[in-house]
Amino acid sequence: MTGRDGMRFGVVVLPEHEWKVAEHRWRAADHLGFHHAWTYDHLMWRWFADRRWYGSIPTLTAAAAATDTIGLGLLVATPNFRHPVALAKDLATVDDIARGRLICGLGAGAPGHDATLLGQPELDPRERADRFTSFVDLLDRLLVVGDVDEASRWYTAAKATLHPRAGQGERLPFAVAAAGPRGMDLAARFGRYWVTSGPPNDFTPKPLREVLPVLERQQAAVNAACERAGRDPATLRRLLLADAAVGGVTSSLTAYEDAVAELSAAGFTDLVVHWPRPDQPYQGDEQVVIDFAEKHLGGGHASD
């Protein structure tokens, strides 16, 4: 089910617990053999307005020190409240602590708490797409070139100087979440991963087979984006984030295995599920995730 060039698997760990509790979950994901573990990057989260919600960058910093081999992902940083210069500095720092294991997920930013909490002006879809293009381009140059001195409609980087590891090798990987052509163009130009959850902003889980036609159309669109960019589509990893539009993946070990087979046949290279929780959202039995990892990923026990 896995291999050097085969499908890879990840989990999302919500930043909802004090670190003395959360640390055990991150260590478990590492010991079980998952390829990557992610956390959400929000100031506030729509379902947890009445609960604790911790910051993603400090969480990933702690996870970097607590784990050994697992990739660590931000899912996803957006221009809603992130500035490329400050974000680049944070990313370079966490990536150093993680010894090159950080993956930076990037998205355009949807309307909601993060888009209004700091008093930002409301943007229409075209403006959000324009801002995202500027955001990704500037972040890339900061992490590759290191020195940027410019001002645009969206961002100013006045004599910004970083010393990125890209000077000694490859830039830390971007995972670009995109459902439309402009975002897919950015994924093709800058991403190691393209990320989708299926129909955008759809939080009513459906069986995978009902969503597959949408996923197949998106696959064709991102292939076209690669061709426009002069990139071999086979070099772009395709990551499905389950449990939003696509439900039921971790309802049982068999369901998990069946989803892997269907997604692999559809051209996906990575499957990420949410670590099951005792209540909604993402309610489920964590033993299914543990059993899958112990059977297919060759990891140890979650309690190791």
C-alpha positions in Angstrom: 0.0 0.0 0.0 3.0 2.3 0.4 6.4 2.6 -1.2 9.1 5.0 -2.1 7.0 6.5 -4.8 3.6 5.4 -3.5 0.8 7.0 -1.5 1.7 8.9 1.6 -0.5 9.4 4.7 -1.0 12.2 7.2 -3.1 13.3 10.1 -4.4 16.7 11.2 -4.0 17.4 14.9 -6.3 20.2 16.0 -4.4 22.8 18.2 -7.1 22.4 20.9 -5.2 20.9 23.9 -2.5 22.2 26.2 0.9 21.0 25.1 1.3 18.5 27.9 -1.7 16.7 26.3 -1.1 17.5 22.6 2.5 16.3 22.7 1.4 12.7 23.1 -0.7 13.0 19.9 2.2 14.4 17.8 4.6 11.8 19.2 2.1 9.0 18.4 1.7 10.2 14.8 5.5 10.1 14.4 5.9 6.7 16.1 3.1 5.2 14.0 4.9 6.0 10.8 2.7 8.7 9.3 4.5 10.6 6.7 3.2 14.0 7.7 1.2 15.6 10.5 -0.6 19.0 10.2 -2.3 21.6 12.2 -4.6 24.5 11.3 -3.5 28.1 11.0 -6.3 30.3 12.2 -6.7 33.1 14.7 -10.2 31.7 15.5 -12.0 28.6 14.2 -15.7 28.6 13.4 -16.5 25.6 15.5 -14.3 26.4 18.4 -15.2 30.0 19.3 -16.1 28.8 22.8 -13.0 26.6 23.3 -9.3 27.0 23.5 -7.4 27.3 20.2 -3.6 27.5 20.2 -1.3 29.1 17.7 0.1 27.0 14.8 3.7 28.3 14.7 4.4 27.7 18.4 2.6 24.3 18.1 4.8 23.2 15.2 7.9 24.5 17.0 7.1 22.3 19.9 6.2 19.4 17.6 9.5 19.8 15.8 11.4 19.3 19.1 9.2 16.4 20.2 9.3 14.3 17.0 12.1 12.7 14.9 11.1 11.9 11.3 7.5 13.0 10.5 6.9 15.9 8.2 5.3 18.9 9.9 2.7 20.9 8.1 0.9 24.2 8.3 -2.6 23.9 6.9 -2.9 26.5 5.6 -1.3 29.9 6.0 -3.3 32.6 4.3 -3.0 36.4 3.6 -6.0 36.9 5.9 -3.7 37.7 8.7 -0.2 36.6 7.6 2.4 38.9 6.1 5.0 37.2 3.9 8.0 38.8 5.6 7.0 37.8 9.1 5.8 34.4 7.9 9.1 33.7 6.1 11.0 34.4 9.2 8.8 32.1 11.3 9.0 29.3 8.7 12.7 29.5 8.4 13.0 29.2 12.2 10.6 26.3 12.6 12.2 24.5 9.6 15.6 24.8 11.2 14.3 23.4 14.5 12.6 20.6 12.6 15.8 19.8 10.6 14.2 20.4 7.3 10.8 18.6 7.9 8.5 21.6 7.6 5.8 21.8 4.9 4.1 25.2 4.4 0.5 24.9 3.3 -0.8 28.0 1.6 -4.3 29.2 0.7 -6.0 32.3 -0.5 -8.1 32.8 2.6 -11.8 32.5 2.8 -14.2 35.1 4.4 -14.7 34.6 8.1 -13.2 35.3 11.5 -9.6 35.5 10.2 -10.5 37.9 7.4 -12.2 40.4 9.7 -10.8 40.0 13.2 -8.1 42.6 12.6 -10.3 45.1 10.9 -9.3 44.2 7.4 -11.4 45.5 4.5 -13.7 43.0 2.8 -12.3 41.6 -0.4 -14.1 40.2 -3.4 -13.0 36.8 -4.9 -10.8 38.5 -7.6 -9.1 40.7 -5.0 -8.4 37.6 -2.8 -6.9 35.8 -5.8 -4.7 38.9 -6.7 -3.5 39.1 -3.1 -2.8 35.4 -2.9 -0.7 35.6 -6.1 1.4 38.4 -4.5 1.6 36.6 -1.2 3.0 33.3 -2.7 5.4 35.1 -5.1 6.8 37.3 -2.3 7.1 34.4 0.2 8.9 32.3 -2.4 11.4 35.0 -3.2 12.1 35.7 0.5 12.8 32.0 1.1 14.9 31.5 -2.1 16.6 34.8 -2.7 16.4 36.2 0.8 16.8 39.9 -0.1 13.7 41.8 -1.2 13.1 45.6 -1.4 9.8 46.5 -3.0 6.3 47.8 -2.5 3.1 46.7 -4.2 -0.6 47.2 -3.7 -0.7 44.3 -1.2 2.7 44.1 0.5 5.8 46.1 1.4 9.1 44.5 2.0 11.5 47.4 2.7 15.0 46.0 2.5 13.9 42.7 3.9 16.9 40.3 4.4 16.7 36.7 5.2 19.3 33.9 5.1 17.2 31.0 3.8 18.3 27.5 3.6 17.4 27.5 -0.1 20.8 29.1 -0.5 22.3 25.7 0.4 19.6 23.6 -1.2 15.9 23.3 -2.0 13.4 25.7 -0.6 11.1 24.2 2.1 8.1 22.7 0.3 4.8 24.6 -0.3 1.5 22.8 -0.4 -0.9 25.0 -2.3 -4.6 24.6 -1.6 -6.6 25.5 -4.7 -9.9 24.8 -6.4 -9.8 27.4 -9.1 -7.5 28.1 -12.1 -5.5 30.9 -10.6 -4.7 29.0 -7.4 -3.9 25.9 -9.5 -1.5 28.0 -11.5 0.3 28.9 -8.3 0.4 25.2 -7.2 1.9 24.3 -10.6 4.5 27.1 -10.3 5.5 26.9 -6.7 4.1 23.8 -5.0 5.4 20.4 -4.2 1.8 19.5 -3.3 -1.6 20.6 -4.6 -4.2 20.3 -1.8 -7.9 19.8 -2.2 -10.8 18.8 0.1 -13.1 18.4 -2.9 -15.9 20.9 -3.5 -14.6 24.2 -1.9 -16.2 25.3 1.4 -18.3 22.2 1.5 -18.5 20.8 5.1 -21.2 18.3 4.5 -19.4 15.0 4.4 -20.4 12.6 1.6 -19.2 9.2 0.5 -16.0 9.4 -1.5 -17.6 7.9 -4.6 -20.1 10.8 -4.8 -17.2 13.3 -4.7 -14.9 11.5 -7.1 -16.3 13.2 -10.2 -15.4 16.6 -8.7 -11.9 15.3 -7.7 -11.4 14.0 -11.3 -12.3 17.4 -12.8 -10.0 19.1 -10.4 -7.2 16.6 -11.3 -7.6 17.5 -15.0 -7.6 21.2 -14.2 -4.4 21.0 -12.2 -2.8 18.9 -14.9 -3.6 21.7 -17.4 -2.1 24.2 -15.0 1.1 22.2 -14.9 1.2 22.1 -18.7 0.7 25.9 -18.8 3.6 26.3 -16.5 5.8 23.9 -18.5 5.9 21.4 -15.7 5.5 17.7 -15.8 2.2 17.0 -14.0 3.7 13.8 -12.5 6.1 15.9 -10.4 3.2 17.6 -8.4 1.9 15.6 -5.5 -1.9 15.6 -5.1 -3.1 15.7 -1.5 -6.7 15.1 -0.4 -7.8 16.5 2.9 -10.6 14.2 4.0 -13.5 14.7 6.5 -14.9 17.9 5.0 -16.6 17.1 1.7 -15.3 13.6 1.7 -16.6 11.7 4.8 -16.4 8.2 6.2 -12.8 7.5 5.4 -11.9 6.6 9.0 -15.3 5.0 9.9 -13.6 1.6 9.8 -10.3 0.0 8.8 -11.9 -1.4 5.7 -13.3 2.0 4.7 -9.9 3.6 5.2 -8.3 0.9 3.0 -11.0 1.2 0.3 -10.5 5.0 0.2 -6.8 4.6 -0.3 -7.4 2.2 -3.2 -9.9 4.5 -4.9 -7.8 7.7 -4.4 -4.7 6.0 -5.6 -6.5 4.9 -8.8 -7.7 8.5 -9.2 -4.1 9.8 -9.1 -3.8 11.1 -5.6 -0.5 10.7 -3.9 -1.3 11.8 -0.3 -4.3 11.3 2.0 -4.7 13.3 5.1 -7.4 12.6 7.7 -8.2 14.3 11.0 -7.2 12.4 14.1 -10.7 11.2 15.3 -12.1 13.2 18.2 -14.7 12.2 20.9 -17.2 14.8 19.7 -17.9 16.8 16.5 -16.3 17.9 14.4 -14.3 14.9 13.2 -15.9 12.6 15.7 -14.8 9.0 15.5 -12.7 6.2 16.9 -9.0 6.9 17.0 -8.3 3.2 17.1 -9.1 3.0 13.4 -6.3 5.4 12.6 -3.9 3.5 14.9 -4.8 0.1 13.4 -4.3 1.5 9.8 -0.9 2.8 10.7 0.2 -0.4 12.5 -0.9 -2.5 9.6 0.3 -0.4 6.7 2.9 2.1 7.8 5.1 -0.1 9.9 5.1 2.1 12.9 5.1 1.3 16.5 2.3 1.6 19.0 0.7 5.0 19.7 1.8 4.7 23.3 5.5 4.2 22.5 
